[in-house]
Amino acid sequence: MHQVRLLPHDITFTADGQQTVLEAALNSGIAFPNRCQVGACAMCMCRKQTGEISYQLEPMLTEKEQAEGWIFACQAVAESDLVLELD
């Protein structure tokens, strides 16, 4: 189990490594922005401040977006505790 902290609201929830960050947030009753849940709409994009994630399928992110820490929460699985920032 990993702790995920959402800024700027300072909301914390747990993710078990078997579900995506988005699924973990929604299962915890957190209103996380999303629409398609398959990485096409970009509604769930957030910036990873700290921690490690993995993807089953790499999302369509530019090199610049990846360097800036952007992730698709609907595709990302927590591999450690995370701090994420919603814009």
trRosetta pair geometry for C-beta under 8 A, 3 or more apart (Angstrom, degrees):
i j d omega theta_ij theta_ji phi_ij phi_ji
1 14 5.0 -6 -173 -171 108 124
1 15 7.3 147 -156 74 59 36
1 16 5.5 -29 -100 -106 69 65
1 17 7.7 -117 -87 -7 29 97
2 14 6.7 143 72 -156 40 68
2 15 5.1 -26 64 63 95 87
2 16 7.7 179 18 -89 76 17
2 17 6.8 100 -4 -52 110 87
2 51 7.7 106 177 -149 134 132
2 78 4.3 -148 71 134 146 133
2 79 7.5 72 -61 86 158 11
2 80 5.9 136 -129 151 133 17
2 81 5.1 -164 -167 -82 89 45
2 82 6.6 61 145 -5 124 86
3 12 5.9 -12 -170 -166 101 110
3 13 7.8 151 -153 82 56 27
3 14 6.1 -42 -97 -99 49 68
3 81 4.6 7 56 -130 84 102
3 82 7.5 -160 99 36 54 59
4 12 6.9 154 80 -153 48 57
4 13 5.5 -21 61 66 99 75
4 14 7.1 149 12 -114 86 16
4 15 5.3 54 -26 -12 124 113
4 21 6.2 146 -122 -143 159 98
4 24 6.6 107 15 105 144 136
4 25 7.3 -85 94 -71 142 89
4 78 6.1 -116 -70 -82 110 147
4 81 7.3 -167 -74 -161 42 57
4 82 4.6 2 -119 61 77 105
4 83 7.9 169 -161 -85 51 27
4 84 6.5 4 -174 4 97 114
5 10 6.9 -17 -171 -145 101 49
5 11 7.3 154 -157 78 52 42
5 12 5.0 -20 -100 -97 73 84
5 81 7.8 29 -5 174 96 96
5 82 7.0 -166 29 98 65 59
5 83 4.8 -15 66 -114 106 71
5 84 7.1 166 82 27 51 67
6 9 5.6 0 109 55 100 100
6 10 7.4 -127 80 -57 61 5
6 11 4.5 -10 52 58 109 93
6 12 7.5 -165 15 -75 73 35
6 13 7.8 20 -12 10 108 97
6 25 7.5 71 -53 -117 138 125
6 30 7.2 140 2 -174 152 146
6 32 7.8 -135 -101 -102 153 97
6 46 7.8 -59 -132 -160 92 157
6 84 5.5 -23 -108 74 63 95
6 85 7.7 134 -164 -104 55 25
6 86 6.0 18 -171 -13 105 110
7 10 6.5 33 -106 -66 62 55
7 49 7.0 37 19 -20 134 145
7 83 6.6 32 -16 178 113 93
7 84 7.0 -174 23 93 77 42
7 85 4.5 -30 72 -105 103 76
7 86 7.2 -179 83 21 49 69
8 85 7.0 41 -44 -144 66 87
8 86 7.4 -106 9 58 66 80
9 86 7.3 1 1 41 107 122
11 30 5.9 131 147 -126 144 126
13 24 6.0 153 122 142 119 96
13 25 5.8 139 54 -107 155 55
13 28 3.9 -166 -138 32 134 177
13 30 5.8 -105 -39 -24 146 138
14 24 6.7 -119 102 -171 43 121
14 28 7.2 141 37 -81 63 133
15 19 6.4 -131 -156 73 83 91
15 21 5.8 -38 -97 -109 153 57
15 24 3.7 -62 -102 -82 82 171
15 77 7.5 177 157 -162 128 56
15 78 4.1 107 87 17 136 135
15 82 7.6 11 25 18 135 122
16 19 6.1 57 48 18 92 95
16 24 7.0 171 6 -102 71 116
17 77 6.1 70 -150 171 46 109
17 78 6.3 -92 -81 75 61 77
17 79 7.1 81 -117 -101 99 44
18 77 7.8 83 -39 -142 3 122
19 23 4.0 -115 175 91 112 130
19 24 5.2 141 96 -56 118 80
19 27 7.1 9 144 -3 167 143
19 77 7.3 153 89 -120 26 89
20 23 4.6 99 52 6 78 101
20 24 7.0 -141 94 -5 42 86
20 73 6.6 111 153 154 106 57
20 74 5.7 40 143 -168 157 30
20 75 6.2 -27 -128 -81 132 4
20 76 6.0 95 -158 64 87 47
20 77 5.9 -81 -108 -78 50 66
21 24 5.8 -55 -149 36 31 113
21 25 6.4 32 153 -20 65 106
21 53 7.2 -41 -40 -120 126 127
21 71 7.7 60 24 120 151 130
21 73 4.3 -96 86 -156 113 83
21 74 7.9 -80 60 -53 80 21
21 76 4.8 -1 0 85 118 101
21 77 7.2 -166 -33 -104 75 22
21 78 5.9 104 -83 -44 90 93
21 82 7.1 -44 -114 58 128 163
21 84 7.3 106 -179 -47 147 158
22 25 5.7 -55 -149 35 31 111
22 26 6.3 25 157 -13 67 108
22 32 5.8 -164 -136 107 71 144
22 34 5.6 93 -154 -82 131 144
22 37 6.5 -168 116 -126 149 84
22 44 5.3 -23 -89 -147 128 151
22 73 4.2 114 -56 126 88 97
22 74 4.3 -2 5 -88 153 57
22 76 7.9 105 -13 47 84 82
23 26 5.9 -58 -144 41 29 107
23 27 6.0 28 157 -18 66 111
23 74 8.0 93 -32 -135 77 57
24 27 5.8 -57 -142 40 27 110
24 28 6.3 21 156 -15 62 111
24 78 7.4 -20 1 -2 160 123
25 28 5.8 -66 -152 40 28 107
25 30 4.2 -79 -176 69 83 122
25 32 4.0 58 120 -32 145 142
25 73 7.1 0 4 168 136 137
26 29 7.7 57 -179 -65 33 16
26 30 6.8 -92 -75 58 27 72
26 32 6.2 -94 -58 33 75 112
26 34 7.5 -53 -63 24 124 146
32 44 6.6 41 146 -127 104 96
32 73 6.5 -111 168 115 136 157
32 86 7.8 -146 -140 -90 73 138
33 43 4.9 -132 146 162 96 91
33 44 5.9 -177 94 -92 75 51
33 86 7.1 133 10 -149 113 124
34 37 5.8 51 171 -71 126 76
34 41 7.9 109 -169 70 52 127
34 43 5.2 137 -128 98 25 119
34 44 4.5 22 -96 -66 84 109
34 73 7.4 -102 -82 78 110 113
34 74 6.1 122 -132 -69 120 117
35 41 4.3 -58 64 90 121 169
35 43 4.4 110 -3 -3 97 151
35 44 8.0 -146 15 -29 65 87
36 39 7.4 -89 92 32 116 27
36 40 4.9 -48 93 52 165 98
36 41 4.3 147 0 -11 114 115
36 43 7.3 139 12 17 77 115
36 74 7.5 94 84 157 72 176
37 44 7.7 71 -98 -23 49 144
37 74 4.8 -168 -147 -146 47 132
38 74 6.6 -67 -33 136 13 136
38 75 7.9 60 -172 -70 30 97
39 57 7.5 -143 20 90 162 110
39 59 4.7 -140 -154 -118 130 104
39 60 7.2 128 155 16 109 84
39 72 4.8 47 -117 171 89 160
39 74 5.8 -155 -58 83 65 112
39 75 4.7 32 -72 -44 122 129
41 44 7.9 78 77 2 94 80
42 45 4.9 -6 -170 -22 76 121
42 72 7.4 -86 -115 -107 53 98
44 72 6.0 71 87 -164 102 62
44 73 4.1 -115 160 47 114 100
44 74 4.7 117 51 -25 158 96
45 70 5.6 -1 -171 -168 108 105
45 71 7.1 161 -146 79 61 36
45 72 6.0 -36 -91 -95 68 58
45 73 7.4 -168 -93 -4 16 85
46 70 7.4 159 86 -145 23 61
46 71 6.3 -25 65 60 70 84
46 73 5.7 38 16 -45 112 115
46 84 4.7 49 127 176 133 113
46 85 6.1 171 -180 75 94 43
46 86 5.2 -47 -118 -89 114 60
46 87 7.4 -174 -124 -4 63 76
47 68 6.8 -67 -127 137 110 87
47 69 4.7 62 -167 102 81 109
47 70 5.7 -42 -98 -88 67 54
47 71 7.5 129 -122 13 19 79
47 84 6.8 146 75 -162 45 64
47 85 4.5 -20 63 59 99 101
47 87 7.3 75 -7 -44 109 95
48 51 6.3 -112 -167 60 109 91
48 53 6.6 -123 -96 -7 151 123
48 69 4.5 -138 57 -177 72 97
48 70 7.7 174 7 -98 81 4
48 71 5.1 56 -33 -12 111 125
48 82 6.5 -70 -138 -157 95 107
48 83 7.6 106 -166 77 56 56
48 84 5.8 -36 -102 -104 53 76
49 69 6.9 63 -75 178 31 155
49 83 4.1 -51 65 99 115 104
49 84 6.7 -166 7 -92 88 20
49 85 5.7 85 -43 -23 109 104
50 81 7.7 3 111 104 104 85
50 82 6.8 171 88 -150 63 42
50 83 4.6 40 38 30 93 106
51 78 6.9 -32 165 -145 135 89
51 79 7.6 149 168 61 87 71
51 80 4.7 -166 -151 83 81 98
51 81 5.6 -125 -101 97 117 46
51 82 3.5 -117 55 -101 168 61
51 83 6.3 153 -12 14 112 60
52 78 7.8 98 84 -168 58 53
52 79 4.2 -59 107 73 101 112
52 80 4.5 69 34 11 92 113
52 82 7.9 -125 39 -84 33 90
53 71 5.9 67 47 -135 162 151
53 76 4.2 -16 -174 -165 141 108
53 77 6.3 138 -163 66 78 43
53 78 6.1 -47 -105 -102 77 37
53 79 5.9 169 -111 6 18 95
53 82 7.0 42 -62 -94 97 134
54 76 7.4 129 63 -154 30 61
54 77 5.2 -29 63 61 81 100
54 79 5.3 80 -15 -50 98 124
55 58 5.3 114 92 -92 143 43
55 59 6.4 -130 -132 -14 153 81
55 72 7.8 60 -108 57 124 103
55 75 5.2 21 -133 144 103 104
55 76 6.2 -47 -81 -97 81 52
55 77 7.2 161 -89 12 31 86
56 75 7.2 -124 37 -167 80 84
56 77 7.5 71 -32 -15 83 124
57 75 6.5 -87 66 -152 80 124
58 61 7.9 -106 169 24 87 93
59 71 7.8 116 34 -164 142 52
59 72 4.2 130 -77 5 167 138
59 75 5.0 155 -57 52 113 158
61 65 4.3 -126 -172 90 94 125
61 66 5.0 116 120 -57 124 85
61 70 5.9 178 -140 91 129 109
61 71 7.8 -42 -70 -108 155 34
61 72 7.4 -147 -53 -25 113 99
62 65 4.6 99 51 5 78 101
62 66 7.0 -143 93 -3 42 86
63 66 5.7 -55 -149 39 32 112
63 67 6.2 34 152 -20 66 107
64 67 5.7 -55 -146 37 30 112
64 68 6.3 24 155 -15 64 109
65 68 5.8 -61 -147 41 29 108
65 70 4.2 -54 179 45 90 134
66 69 7.8 64 178 -58 30 15
66 70 6.8 -79 -77 53 30 83
71 75 7.9 -143 173 67 83 89
71 76 4.8 32 167 -60 125 148
71 84 7.5 -85 49 -123 121 114
72 75 4.3 33 95 27 115 108
72 76 6.1 158 79 -25 57 94
73 76 5.6 -58 -125 37 31 111
73 84 7.3 68 -89 -158 114 161
78 81 7.6 24 -176 -109 124 16
78 82 5.3 -111 -123 -20 110 123
